[in-house]
Amino acid sequence: MSIAPLVDRAVSVCQEFADSILFDSIHRSIIINIHKERFPMLRKELKKYRYNLKHMTKMEETDTFTCVFIQS
């Protein structure tokens, strides 16, 4: 299976969980800000498309996580 369909599906999954998503097509990385309640499900779904969490910052004021996922 080529990488492009996996990337498209991963971005589509992110769009279901958050309004703002940054995607770097060169490095196949995703930066997303997501409410903490939705994070476990998003992480589980992105693992299906070979995306791994590389960095996470908790925003106390908004009760959200800003996460960086990179495809392996």
Secondary structure, DSSP 4 states (H G I P E B T S, - for coil): --HHHHHHHHHHHHHHH-S-EEEETTTTEEEEEEETTTHHHHHHHHHTTTEEEEEEEEETTTTEEEEEEEE-
